[in-house]
Every structure is written in structure tokens, then in C-alpha cells.
Amino acid sequence: MKPRPLTEREQTLIDLYGYCQLGMTPQQFYAKWQVNQEAIAFICSRSMSTVRSWFRRGGSYRRPRATDMRHLALMDFLLEHYEDIPPELLNLLCPCKRNQ
């Protein structure tokens, strides 16, 4: 199968996404949504010890990576707009086990 060439519109979308500064700190996500640190670890695909280090103070504090903050911002967006997402689009985005 041959890869599809990108249209100008698709390249614009790639640029928009690539330059987007979308991000939400774990503390912001935790303050906004009634979740525990296990849920944040699951969303970001991180270990519990890594997530705990994001909430520490002092020398054992570790900054989350930009990818972690992007995961949290995207999850925040999905939570805010879940009801507006058509089921067909949600199934394309996340073809998962929830329908089983």
C-alpha cells in the first residue's frame, strides 16, 4: 500500500499540532478533576513512583515531561467535550474494549 500524499490542509494541521503548546500540569489536572494519582499514572503511562515525584517538594521533585503534560491536557479536553464527541468518532479514536 502506497502512503497518501499530504494536502496543504493536512500539512497545516500537522504544523498546528506540532507547534501547539498544549499542556496541563499534574497539579492542575488533579485540582480540576476528582482523580487519584493512579489515574494520572494510567493516563500518562507512567509508574506510580514517577507520578508521586511530580507531587513532591524539595530535592526529590521531578518535573513531568512535555509529553506527560500533553497527555493530561488532551485528557482534560476529552473529559470537557466527551458528550459532544459522536460515538462513531470516539470509536475511530479509541477502538477499544468498552463495547465488548
FENLIN-V196122 format. One record per pair of residues at least 12 apart in sequence whose ideal C-beta (glycine too) atoms are under 6 Angstrom apart, sorted by the first residue. I is the first residue (numbers start at 1). J is the second residue. D is the distance in Angstrom with one decimal. If there is no record, write none. Layout:
i | j | d
I | J | D
I | J | D
This chain:
i | j | d
22 | 70 | 5.5
22 | 73 | 4.5
23 | 69 | 3.6
23 | 70 | 5.8
23 | 73 | 5.3
24 | 69 | 5.7
24 | 72 | 4.3
24 | 73 | 4.1
24 | 76 | 5.4
26 | 40 | 5.5
26 | 54 | 4.7
26 | 64 | 5.7
29 | 72 | 4.5
37 | 51 | 4.9
43 | 71 | 5.6
43 | 75 | 5.0
44 | 68 | 4.6
44 | 71 | 4.8
